[in-house]
């Protein structure tokens, strides 16, 4: 692989290499899970530039952190749509105070 004059590959190149390495895992997944896996990898791609400025992070840690940020944004959006304040848990079937301690 050519890194265009760089001695250290960019995070985007590292990320794509990680995704290729994980392709064996992806192939073992079922259809619905493959779609979820692809979605997670796309979430990681959305934060590649942020990961580039944090070179001290292990690349896999950066991938996981990127995915977590996107997952949290989705949770926040769902909470807002359901009018659930931050700090409250949504539970089904039980009538109780959902305030987190």
Helices and strands as residue ranges (DSSP letters): H 11-21, H 23-28, H 31-46, H 48-52, H 59-81
